Amino acid sequence: MAFNQLFAMDPFSITAGVVGIVAPTLPCVRLLIKDLQNIADAPDAVKALTKDFQSVDLALASVPVSESC
């Protein structure tokens, strides 16, 4: 069997996979960002982690996902 036959995915499967990952992940990341920002006197490590999650949030939000799924 050829390599491209083993790993070929139709566009619908790819889209369904992306939606299946992004849809539940985005609200969780946003909730975590909110919680981390509410921590008073957070150490530098937590502040850096918050910035990392904000980057993840931006990346996930840029993926077009239909809310009607």
C-alpha positions in Angstrom: 0.0 0.0 0.0 1.4 3.4 -0.9 2.3 6.0 1.7 -0.3 8.5 0.5 -3.1 5.9 0.7 -2.2 5.1 4.4 -2.3 8.7 5.5 -4.8 10.3 3.2 -7.7 12.0 4.9 -10.7 13.6 3.2 -11.3 17.3 3.9 -14.4 16.5 6.0 -12.4 14.3 8.4 -9.8 16.9 8.8 -12.4 19.6 9.5 -14.2 17.4 11.9 -11.0 16.6 13.8 -10.1 20.3 14.1 -13.6 21.2 15.3 -13.5 18.4 17.7 -10.3 19.7 19.3 -10.9 23.5 19.1 -14.5 23.7 20.1 -14.1 22.3 23.7 -10.5 23.6 24.1 -11.2 27.3 23.5 -13.6 27.9 26.4 -11.3 26.0 28.8 -8.3 28.0 27.8 -10.2 31.3 28.2 -11.5 30.2 31.7 -7.9 29.3 32.7 -6.7 32.7 31.5 -9.4 34.5 33.5 -8.5 32.5 36.6 -4.7 33.2 36.2 -5.3 36.9 35.8 -7.4 37.0 39.0 -4.5 35.6 41.1 -3.3 38.5 43.2 0.5 39.0 43.4 1.2 36.2 41.0 4.8 35.2 40.6 6.6 35.8 37.4 6.2 32.2 36.3 2.4 32.4 36.5 2.4 35.7 34.6 4.5 34.1 31.9 2.1 31.1 31.8 -0.8 33.4 31.4 0.8 35.0 28.4 1.5 31.6 26.9 -2.2 30.6 27.3 -3.2 33.9 25.8 -1.1 33.0 22.7 -2.9 29.6 22.6 -6.2 31.4 22.9 -5.4 33.6 19.9 -4.3 30.7 17.8 -7.4 28.7 18.6 -9.7 31.6 18.1 -8.2 32.1 14.6 -9.5 28.7 13.5 -12.9 29.2 12.0 -15.4 27.0 13.8 -19.1 26.9 13.3 -21.0 27.3 16.6 -23.9 25.2 15.3 -21.9 21.9 15.5 
